Amino acid sequence: MMSTVTAATAPVLPAWVAMILLLPRNVAIVLLRGYRAVISPLYGDVCRYYPSCSSYTLQAIQQRGLVVGSGLGIYRIVRCHPWAKGGVDDVPAVRRQKYRLTPFGFVVPASSHGKG
């Protein structure tokens, strides 16, 4: 007989394992935050969309992970061209949030309270 694993019965990873798995996502967040602090201000307010492509990609990576979030960000950049209509274009909402954000924007497990 096969057992089925559901969200309610899925094993919970130890906090340190979850933090290691979230490390690539958080490294990308640091890189995007650096870009937004140093390079983005040099361009000024030239974005056709709201939020800007870098903000959109940052939010997408925070919500969806490094691979899917980067894919959404690349797709957004491809759609941004001089003939684009522009406007408000938010990251598609996730059904269930598994993680929470720190004030800096790092992604941590939802059950983490800063104690290891």
Secondary structure as UniProt FT lines:
FT   TURN            7..9
FT   HELIX           15..38
FT   HELIX           40..43
FT   STRAND          49..50
FT   HELIX           53..64
FT   HELIX           66..79
FT   TURN            82..83
FT   STRAND          87..88
FT   STRAND          99..101
FT   TURN            103..104
FT   STRAND          107..109
FT   TURN            110..111
//
